Amino acid sequence: MKRVFSILAVILLACVFCAPASAAQKEWTFMVFLNADNNLDSFGVGDLQEMVAAGGSNDNLNVICLLDREHAPATLYYVEKDGAKVIGEPGEVDMGDYHEYVKFVVETVRAYPAKHYCSIVWNHGSGWKDAKGEIIKGISYDDQSGNHITTNQLTVAFKEIEAAIGKKLDIFCFDACLMQMVEVAYAMKDGCDYLIASEETEPGQGYPYLEILSGFKKGMSPETFAKHIVTEYSNSYNGGSAGMSSTTQSALKCSEIDNLRDAINGYCKAALAGKHGAEFKGALNAAQKFYYRTNIDLGHFVSLTKNAIADEAFQTAASKLLAAIDKAVLINGLSGYNTKNATGLAVYFPASSYSFSPEYKDLAFAKDTMWEAMVKDYYKKTSTKELVAAVSSGDISGLIDYVATANEKNRDISADLISKMNFRVFTEGGLDEATQNNVRNLLSELKTK
């Protein structure tokens, strides 16, 4: 996930984790929670070396890095132009425990006060995604502990940080894959002013710390610094220091997330009220997708549905949502071809009902919006309708495939299908006996799924 800067060796100087009692307040403190306690170990060392090469701390900026390496204890560094000074040796740290992240931020803020704070969590990321029913969504995977920070724990962490330091973080960044999702942003909206992350996976080089820190200017506002980080990231993969790759990186204005939520609910209401299953299916097939195919770009999808559906109420709702996305996305940086339709914010929308994770309902975003209801309504308007129509014509192949893939994730969709199929086949009738028997057996099997 990271770039390796091999020219400069890191200089280690022992010290304790504290600033002098008379430490003056600087403009910015830049703090990196660098979890390389996994297969990213060498890349973590390389990024620390980049921070040194960039000049590290100066009269206006503190650069602090907690680096936890694979098969080695964690070390806390104060980064300077002459090297990375050791200011703490906490031993083995579970970087997958959100309490450790809170502790790192709070102690750094107290030791190195500043007008503004930028915090980065560096690691593998998974946005919001499940695998085989196992909850793996989150950030900061620690291989030694087997632990990671979940989406809901991010909300708790930022509440604790604000309570301890008396303010929100100005900027928070995920130097990780797949984290710029509306579900994640909603969990973090009250904890920082600007949220920076990628909708897509990040290439091995990760953030260009050399360019980000060497390009820091005195007097940078949080908005300007956020734009700078995104711009340097996209430039580095658009023929810059990292070559050429298809990448995404965007900065969100968290003050706009509540308005975005309201616009999403308006869009969902309009979708639920209409009969636009075919148009939604076409838009979903064409929408910008990312490494996890259940992640689609929200703005691109809404634009595609708006272009396909003429209903006036839906047009109004879609336009309002697109305007809300535009206000929420401060800057959207892209490079390469494969991500050309990304607009800055992804959302969870599996193409098939059997892929929809039941744990989704536990997210704050799912509780406060109608997105889950809209997605499941889409499944009913498409898969159920199509299967009933196919069976009506004597074709049960689609029903056979559905039953084969059905599981506990789509039981509510299956129940709807069973009800409608029973009515069509056994109440309305008109189908031959062989088809009726096959449907009866398939529905009996589906009830056990």
C-alpha positions as CSV (number, residue, x, y, z in Angstrom):
1,M,0.0,0.0,0.0
2,K,3.0,2.3,0.4
3,R,5.9,3.9,-1.4
4,V,9.4,3.1,-0.4
5,F,11.9,5.9,-0.2
6,S,15.2,4.1,0.0
7,I,17.8,6.9,-0.2
8,L,17.6,8.2,3.4
9,A,18.1,6.1,6.5
10,V,16.0,6.9,9.6
11,I,18.1,8.2,12.4
12,L,17.0,7.0,15.8
13,L,17.6,9.1,18.9
14,A,16.3,8.0,22.3
15,C,14.1,10.4,24.2
16,V,10.8,10.4,26.1
17,F,7.3,11.2,24.8
18,C,6.9,14.7,25.8
19,A,7.5,18.2,24.6
20,P,9.3,20.8,26.7
21,A,6.9,22.4,29.2
22,S,7.4,25.7,27.5
23,A,6.8,24.3,24.0
24,A,5.2,27.1,21.9
25,Q,2.0,26.4,20.0
26,K,2.6,25.9,16.3
27,E,0.2,26.3,13.4
28,W,-0.2,22.5,12.7
29,T,0.5,19.2,14.3
30,F,0.6,16.4,11.7
31,M,0.2,12.9,13.4
32,V,0.4,9.5,11.7
33,F,-0.9,6.4,13.3
34,L,1.2,4.1,11.2
35,N,0.0,0.5,11.6
36,A,2.6,-1.6,9.7
37,D,2.1,-4.7,11.9
38,N,1.2,-6.7,8.9
39,N,2.5,-7.3,5.3
40,L,2.9,-3.5,4.8
41,D,5.9,-3.4,7.2
42,S,8.6,-2.3,4.7
43,F,6.3,0.3,3.2
44,G,5.7,1.8,6.6
45,V,9.4,2.3,7.1
46,G,9.6,3.8,3.7
47,D,6.9,6.4,4.4
48,L,8.6,7.4,7.6
49,Q,11.8,8.0,5.6
50,E,9.8,10.1,3.2
51,M,8.6,12.3,6.1
52,V,12.2,12.8,7.1
53,A,13.3,13.6,3.5
54,A,10.5,16.2,3.3
55,G,12.1,18.1,6.1
56,G,9.9,16.8,8.9
57,S,8.9,19.3,11.6
58,N,9.7,23.1,11.4
59,D,8.7,26.3,13.0
60,N,5.2,26.0,11.8
61,L,4.6,22.2,11.8
62,N,5.1,19.2,14.2
63,V,5.3,15.8,12.5
64,I,4.7,12.9,14.9
65,C,4.5,9.2,13.8
66,L,3.7,6.1,15.9
67,L,5.1,3.2,13.9
68,D,4.2,-0.3,14.8
69,R,6.2,-2.8,12.8
70,E,5.6,-6.5,12.0
71,H,7.3,-8.7,14.6
72,A,8.7,-5.7,16.4
73,P,7.4,-3.3,19.0
74,A,5.9,0.1,18.3
75,T,8.1,3.3,18.4
76,L,7.0,6.9,18.6
77,Y,8.9,9.4,16.5
78,Y,9.3,13.2,16.3
79,V,10.2,13.7,12.7
80,E,12.9,16.2,11.9
81,K,15.0,17.0,8.8
82,D,18.0,15.2,10.3
83,G,16.1,12.1,11.2
84,A,13.2,10.5,13.1
85,K,13.9,11.1,16.8
86,V,12.6,8.4,19.1
87,I,10.4,10.1,21.7
88,G,8.7,7.0,23.1
89,E,9.0,3.2,23.1
90,P,5.6,1.9,24.2
91,G,6.3,-1.7,23.3
92,E,3.8,-3.9,21.5
93,V,0.7,-1.8,20.8
94,D,-2.6,-3.2,19.5
95,M,-3.1,-0.8,16.6
96,G,-6.4,-2.5,15.9
97,D,-7.8,-1.2,19.2
98,Y,-9.5,2.2,18.9
99,H,-8.5,3.1,22.4
100,E,-4.8,3.1,21.3
101,Y,-5.7,5.5,18.5
102,V,-7.5,7.8,20.9
103,K,-4.5,7.7,23.3
104,F,-2.1,8.5,20.5
105,V,-4.1,11.6,19.4
106,V,-4.8,12.9,22.8
107,E,-1.2,12.5,24.1
108,T,0.2,14.0,20.9
109,V,-2.1,17.1,21.1
110,R,-1.1,17.7,24.7
111,A,2.6,17.3,24.1
112,Y,2.6,19.3,20.8
113,P,-0.1,21.9,20.9
114,A,-1.1,23.6,17.6
115,K,-3.9,25.7,16.2
116,H,-4.8,22.9,13.8
117,Y,-4.5,19.2,13.8
118,C,-4.3,16.7,10.9
119,S,-4.4,13.0,11.8
120,I,-3.8,10.0,9.5
121,V,-4.6,6.3,10.1
122,W,-2.3,4.3,7.8
123,N,-3.1,0.7,7.1
124,H,-5.2,-1.7,5.1
125,G,-8.8,-0.5,4.7
126,S,-12.0,-2.2,3.6
127,G,-14.6,0.5,3.7
128,W,-17.8,-1.3,4.4
129,K,-17.7,-4.8,3.1
130,D,-18.3,-8.4,4.4
131,A,-16.8,-11.7,3.3
132,K,-18.6,-15.0,3.9
133,G,-20.8,-13.4,6.5
134,E,-17.8,-12.3,8.6
135,I,-17.6,-8.7,9.7
136,I,-14.3,-7.4,8.4
137,K,-15.2,-3.8,7.6
138,G,-13.0,-1.2,9.1
139,I,-9.5,0.1,9.3
140,S,-6.2,-0.5,11.0
141,Y,-5.8,-4.3,10.9
142,D,-3.2,-5.6,13.4
143,D,-1.9,-9.0,12.5
144,Q,-0.5,-9.8,15.9
145,S,-3.7,-9.1,17.8
146,G,-6.1,-10.0,15.0
147,N,-8.0,-6.8,15.9
148,H,-9.2,-3.9,13.8
149,I,-11.1,-0.6,14.3
150,T,-14.7,-1.0,13.1
151,T,-16.9,1.7,11.5
152,N,-19.0,2.2,14.6
153,Q,-15.9,2.4,16.8
154,L,-14.7,5.4,14.7
155,T,-17.7,7.3,16.0
156,V,-16.8,6.5,19.6
157,A,-13.2,7.3,19.1
158,F,-13.8,10.8,17.8
159,K,-16.3,11.6,20.5
160,E,-13.6,10.6,23.1
161,I,-11.0,12.7,21.3
162,E,-13.1,15.8,21.1
163,A,-14.0,15.4,24.8
164,A,-10.4,15.1,25.7
165,I,-8.9,17.9,23.6
166,G,-11.9,20.2,23.5
167,K,-12.3,20.4,19.7
168,K,-12.7,18.4,16.6
169,L,-9.7,17.4,14.4
170,D,-9.4,19.8,11.5
171,I,-8.4,17.1,9.0
172,F,-8.6,13.3,9.2
173,C,-7.1,11.1,6.5
174,F,-7.3,7.4,5.7
175,D,-4.1,6.4,4.0
176,A,-5.8,3.1,3.2
177,C,-8.0,1.5,0.6
178,L,-11.7,1.9,0.0
179,M,-12.6,4.1,2.9
180,Q,-14.3,7.1,1.2
181,M,-17.8,5.7,1.6
182,V,-20.9,7.5,2.8
183,E,-21.4,4.9,5.5
184,V,-17.9,5.7,6.9
185,A,-18.2,9.4,6.5
186,Y,-21.5,9.4,8.4
187,A,-19.8,7.6,11.3
188,M,-17.1,10.3,11.4
189,K,-19.1,13.5,10.5
190,D,-19.1,14.9,14.0
191,G,-15.4,14.3,14.7
192,C,-13.5,16.2,12.1
193,D,-14.0,19.1,9.7
194,Y,-12.5,17.5,6.6
195,L,-12.3,13.8,5.8
196,I,-9.9,12.6,3.2
197,A,-9.9,9.1,1.7
198,S,-10.0,7.0,-1.4
199,E,-13.1,5.3,-2.9
200,E,-10.8,2.8,-4.7
201,T,-7.8,0.7,-3.5
202,E,-4.6,2.7,-3.1
203,P,-1.6,1.5,-5.0
204,G,1.5,0.2,-3.2
205,Q,3.0,3.6,-2.9
206,G,0.2,5.1,-0.8
207,Y,0.4,8.8,0.2
208,P,3.2,10.9,-1.2
209,Y,4.5,12.2,2.1
210,L,7.5,13.8,0.5
211,E,5.4,16.0,-1.6
212,I,2.6,16.6,1.0
213,L,5.0,17.7,3.7
214,S,7.6,19.6,1.6
215,G,4.7,21.5,0.0
216,F,3.3,22.6,3.3
217,K,3.2,26.4,3.5
218,K,2.9,28.7,6.5
219,G,-0.6,30.0,7.0
220,M,-2.3,27.1,5.3
221,S,-6.0,26.9,6.4
222,P,-7.6,23.5,7.0
223,E,-9.4,23.8,3.7
224,T,-6.3,24.7,1.8
225,F,-4.3,21.9,3.4
226,A,-7.0,19.4,2.7
227,K,-7.0,20.4,-1.0
228,H,-3.2,20.2,-1.0
229,I,-3.2,16.6,0.2
230,V,-5.7,15.5,-2.4
231,T,-3.9,17.3,-5.2
232,E,-0.5,15.9,-4.3
233,Y,-1.9,12.4,-4.1
234,S,-3.6,12.5,-7.5
235,N,-0.6,14.3,-9.1
236,S,1.8,11.6,-7.9
237,Y,-0.1,8.9,-9.8
238,N,-0.7,11.1,-12.9
239,G,2.9,10.8,-14.1
240,G,4.4,12.1,-10.9
241,S,6.6,10.3,-8.3
242,A,4.4,7.2,-8.3
243,G,4.1,6.9,-12.1
244,M,0.7,6.2,-13.7
245,S,-2.2,4.5,-12.0
246,S,-6.0,4.7,-11.8
247,T,-6.6,6.3,-8.4
248,T,-9.2,8.2,-6.4
249,Q,-8.8,10.6,-3.5
250,S,-11.3,13.1,-2.2
251,A,-11.9,15.5,0.7
252,L,-15.3,15.8,2.2
253,K,-16.7,18.8,4.2
254,C,-18.2,17.1,7.2
255,S,-20.5,20.0,7.9
256,E,-22.4,19.0,4.8
257,I,-23.0,15.4,5.7
258,D,-26.3,15.9,7.5
259,N,-27.6,17.8,4.5
260,L,-26.4,14.9,2.3
261,R,-28.3,12.5,4.6
262,D,-31.5,14.4,4.1
263,A,-31.0,14.5,0.3
264,I,-30.4,10.7,0.3
265,N,-33.6,10.2,2.2
266,G,-35.5,12.3,-0.3
267,Y,-34.0,10.3,-3.2
268,C,-34.9,7.0,-1.5
269,K,-38.5,8.1,-0.9
270,A,-38.9,9.0,-4.6
271,A,-37.4,5.7,-5.6
272,L,-39.6,3.7,-3.3
273,A,-42.7,5.5,-4.6
274,G,-42.0,4.7,-8.2
275,K,-41.7,1.6,-10.4
276,H,-38.3,2.1,-11.8
277,G,-36.7,-1.3,-11.2
278,A,-35.5,-1.7,-14.8
279,E,-34.0,1.8,-14.9
280,F,-32.2,1.2,-11.6
281,K,-30.9,-2.1,-12.8
282,G,-29.4,-0.4,-15.9
283,A,-27.9,2.3,-13.8
284,L,-26.4,-0.2,-11.3
285,N,-24.8,-2.2,-14.1
286,A,-23.3,0.9,-15.6
287,A,-22.3,2.7,-12.4
288,Q,-18.6,3.3,-11.5
289,K,-17.5,0.3,-9.3
290,F,-14.4,-0.3,-7.3
291,Y,-12.3,-3.2,-6.1
292,Y,-15.2,-4.5,-4.0
293,R,-18.0,-4.6,-6.6
294,T,-20.6,-3.9,-3.9
295,N,-19.1,-0.4,-3.7
296,I,-20.5,2.0,-6.3
297,D,-19.9,5.7,-6.8
298,L,-22.9,7.5,-5.4
299,G,-22.9,10.6,-7.6
300,H,-22.4,8.6,-10.9
301,F,-25.2,6.2,-9.9
302,V,-27.6,9.0,-9.1
303,S,-26.8,10.8,-12.4
304,L,-27.5,7.6,-14.4
305,T,-30.9,7.1,-12.7
306,K,-31.7,10.8,-13.2
307,N,-31.0,10.4,-16.9
308,A,-33.1,7.3,-17.2
309,I,-36.2,8.3,-15.2
310,A,-38.5,11.1,-16.4
311,D,-40.8,11.2,-13.4
312,E,-40.9,14.8,-12.1
313,A,-40.7,14.0,-8.4
314,F,-37.8,11.6,-9.0
315,Q,-36.0,14.2,-11.1
316,T,-36.3,16.8,-8.3
317,A,-35.1,14.4,-5.7
318,A,-32.1,13.3,-7.8
319,S,-31.2,16.9,-8.6
320,K,-31.2,17.7,-4.9
321,L,-29.0,14.8,-4.1
322,L,-26.5,15.6,-6.8
323,A,-26.3,19.2,-5.5
324,A,-25.8,17.9,-1.9
325,I,-23.0,15.6,-3.1
326,D,-21.4,18.5,-4.9
327,K,-21.5,20.6,-1.7
328,A,-20.1,17.8,0.4
329,V,-17.1,17.0,-1.8
330,L,-14.6,19.8,-1.3
331,I,-12.2,18.3,-3.9
332,N,-12.1,15.2,-6.0
333,G,-8.7,14.0,-7.3
334,L,-8.6,11.4,-10.0
335,S,-5.8,9.8,-12.1
336,G,-5.9,7.2,-14.8
337,Y,-8.8,5.8,-16.9
338,N,-10.5,3.1,-14.8
339,T,-11.8,5.6,-12.2
340,K,-12.9,8.3,-14.6
341,N,-16.5,8.3,-13.4
342,A,-15.8,8.5,-9.7
343,T,-17.2,11.7,-8.1
344,G,-15.8,11.5,-4.6
345,L,-18.0,9.3,-2.5
346,A,-18.9,5.6,-2.7
347,V,-21.9,3.7,-1.3
348,Y,-22.9,0.1,-0.6
349,F,-25.2,-1.4,-3.3
350,P,-24.7,-5.1,-4.0
351,A,-26.2,-6.2,-7.4
352,S,-27.7,-9.3,-5.9
353,S,-29.8,-9.7,-2.8
354,Y,-27.9,-12.7,-1.6
355,S,-24.8,-10.5,-1.2
356,F,-26.4,-7.9,1.0
357,S,-24.9,-8.2,4.5
358,P,-27.4,-8.3,7.4
359,E,-24.9,-6.5,9.6
360,Y,-25.4,-3.4,7.5
361,K,-28.5,-2.5,9.6
362,D,-26.2,-1.9,12.6
363,L,-24.5,1.1,10.9
364,A,-25.6,4.6,12.0
365,F,-26.1,5.5,8.3
366,A,-28.4,2.5,7.8
367,K,-30.4,3.5,10.9
368,D,-30.7,7.2,9.9
369,T,-31.5,6.8,6.2
370,M,-33.8,4.8,3.9
371,W,-30.9,3.5,1.8
372,E,-31.2,-0.1,2.9
373,A,-35.0,-0.1,2.4
374,M,-34.5,1.3,-1.1
375,V,-31.9,-1.2,-2.1
376,K,-34.0,-4.1,-0.8
377,D,-37.1,-2.7,-2.6
378,Y,-35.0,-2.7,-5.8
379,Y,-34.4,-6.4,-5.3
380,K,-38.1,-7.0,-5.0
381,K,-38.9,-4.9,-8.1
382,T,-36.3,-6.6,-10.2
383,S,-35.5,-10.2,-9.2
384,T,-38.9,-11.1,-7.9
385,K,-40.7,-9.5,-10.9
386,E,-38.4,-11.1,-13.4
387,L,-38.6,-14.6,-11.8
388,V,-42.4,-14.6,-11.6
389,A,-42.5,-13.5,-15.3
390,A,-40.1,-16.2,-16.3
391,V,-42.0,-18.9,-14.5
392,S,-45.2,-17.6,-16.0
393,S,-43.7,-18.4,-19.4
394,G,-42.6,-21.9,-18.3
395,D,-38.9,-21.0,-17.7
396,I,-37.8,-22.1,-14.2
397,S,-34.1,-21.8,-14.8
398,G,-33.9,-18.4,-13.0
399,L,-35.8,-19.7,-10.0
400,I,-33.4,-22.7,-9.8
401,D,-30.4,-20.3,-9.8
402,Y,-32.0,-18.0,-7.2
403,V,-32.7,-20.9,-4.8
404,A,-29.2,-22.2,-5.2
405,T,-27.7,-18.9,-4.2
406,A,-30.2,-17.9,-1.5
407,N,-29.0,-17.6,2.1
408,E,-29.8,-15.9,5.4
409,K,-28.8,-12.5,3.9
410,N,-31.8,-12.3,1.6
411,R,-34.5,-14.1,3.5
412,D,-36.9,-11.1,3.4
413,I,-36.5,-11.0,-0.4
414,S,-37.1,-14.7,-0.5
415,A,-40.2,-14.4,1.6
416,D,-41.6,-11.8,-0.9
417,L,-40.7,-14.1,-3.8
418,I,-42.4,-17.1,-2.2
419,S,-45.6,-15.1,-1.6
420,K,-45.8,-13.7,-5.1
421,M,-44.8,-17.0,-6.8
422,N,-47.4,-18.9,-4.8
423,F,-50.1,-16.5,-5.9
424,R,-49.1,-16.6,-9.6
425,V,-48.6,-20.4,-9.9
426,F,-51.1,-21.8,-7.5
427,T,-53.8,-19.1,-7.2
428,E,-54.0,-17.7,-10.7
429,G,-52.9,-21.1,-12.1
430,G,-52.7,-21.9,-15.8
431,L,-49.4,-23.6,-15.8
432,D,-48.8,-27.3,-16.6
433,E,-48.5,-29.8,-13.8
434,A,-44.8,-30.5,-14.2
435,T,-44.0,-26.8,-13.8
436,Q,-46.2,-26.5,-10.8
437,N,-44.5,-29.5,-9.1
438,N,-41.1,-28.1,-9.9
439,V,-42.0,-24.7,-8.5
440,R,-43.6,-26.3,-5.4
441,N,-40.4,-28.2,-4.7
442,L,-38.1,-25.2,-5.3
443,L,-40.2,-23.0,-3.0
444,S,-40.1,-25.7,-0.3
445,E,-36.3,-25.7,-0.5
446,L,-36.2,-21.9,-0.5
447,K,-38.1,-21.8,2.8
448,T,-35.1,-23.7,4.4
449,K,-32.5,-21.2,3.2
